Amino acid sequence: IEEGRLNLPPLVELSDEAIFHDTRRAYEKALQANGSIIRVKRKNRMEYIVDHTLAPEVLTNDADYSFERGTLLALNLGFLLHFPRSFIRSLDSLVHEVIIGDIENSLSRISPVFERRIQEFLRHAASPPRPIDVTEMVHDAMSEAMLTLILGEEYTSEDNVEAVNHIAVEVATLAGIFENLSPWARSFPSTWRALSWLKVMCFSIPYYFIFGIGIRAFKKLSDMSINGELMSKTTKNKQSVLFSYALRYMDPETGDIKILDRLWILGLLLGLIFASVHQTAVVMIWAILELAKRPELLETLREEIITEADVNGAQRLTYASIRNAERLDSFIREVMRTKGDTLSAVRHTMRDVQIAGYDIPSGSFVIPIATLSHLNEEYHGTDAKEFIPDRWLGRSKPAVMVSPSYYPFGLGRWACPGRVLAVSEIKLAIMLLISHSTPTLVGDNYEVVDPLNVTSVAPRGQVIFSKI
Ligand code: HEM
């Protein structure tokens, strides 16, 4: 009935092999042959794929193409749409107001964690230097840093760091991020989704989250409720992100935080852990491996490393010194532009929508293929496909600045609110690594594990860190 009533874009059949192993070429070729929009079935779901000419309209017109529905449904978290309040809006305000609104303070809290973790890592990895995979160090450092920022230092035991690593991976599994890697998931997507849902909800989240960090954080929220007035007056600036955010749910008269609000805040905690740890860790690994390929850049990058007194008077890399490292920023922007994001930002139509002479039915997934924008010669010149580390130097285009030609952090109203923190963390980790060692990539190459999902699945490679 739909097909008869609507003028749908061309339907293109792509094999699983093409979708999962040759993603970029398969979708780009299909668009070249059929116009700026096509329909492709992937894992039993019809998706509308658009090229760079339609990407800005799809990503920024939130009235027709919903970010919230698109992202939550694509992540298999559609149940969150049925709550009376918006999960994404709450998460967005938490990140904007409490983390990014006070970014200097946020950075000063996590900087010592990276310093310690990277020093320990180099002590082990660089004496004597030997091939090593950075994945574990990056995930541990990210998990501890975010625990410190979100909940406070007292939550950073090794067990909790381990639990956060698991939570980030388990929510990613729930969200289907690793589906592409499993032949079972690709062949039986609905059954696989139902089973991983049960596993994550009934085992992983209770085990790693509720019975550990969750109960403790809930107890603290309850204590805040009892001593609310006192806590809000005396310790507001000293609170970690979550508890500082919780103060806005506090009844100004009684100091009480309602039980439903406390549970809501715990849900946000889970969402924040997932949003902040996993993707940043993955992009950090991309950046480290790309840098290890190019030791010739180290000399000029090291010149930018300038420590200064932080808010506590200790000499370290502060937010200002990290922000001023422009060469490193350009390098990171180039890593993010060229790493090959394909179907990453997702939208869902709110009604039947007309675009480029075609109709897209209400309730459809619409997804731009990012490589057509990120590697486009019209936008980036004839060398668009080359990796040029200094490409962005002096052009006032920091790694966090999104546009129709660069949207690894999304575009429009919902562009990633945590991107200033993410890029700062990546810069911080790289500055600490290269101020004490020279990384070189073993075999001059690394493996792209999932070409369909480069932002959420880390590449695999070995690096040798030689002490300087
Ligand atoms: C390199 C690391 C990161 C990448 C590549 C990334 C990428 C993205 C992308 C692509 C979106 C969807 C935007 C859209 O479709 O227009 C998004 C949304 C979001 N990100 Fe990130 N992100 C990163 C790190 C972070 C961090 C560190 C935080 C939190 C501190 C965070 C919090 C969020 C939240 C809450 C949203 C939901 C949208 C909103 O609230 O506006 N992200 N991110």
Residues whose N, C-alpha, C, O or C-beta is under 5 A from the ligand:
A	BS01	HEM	I88 L91 D92 V95 A275 S276 Q279 T280 V283 A345 V346 P408 F409 G410 L411 R413 W414 A415 C416 P417 G418 R419 L421 A422
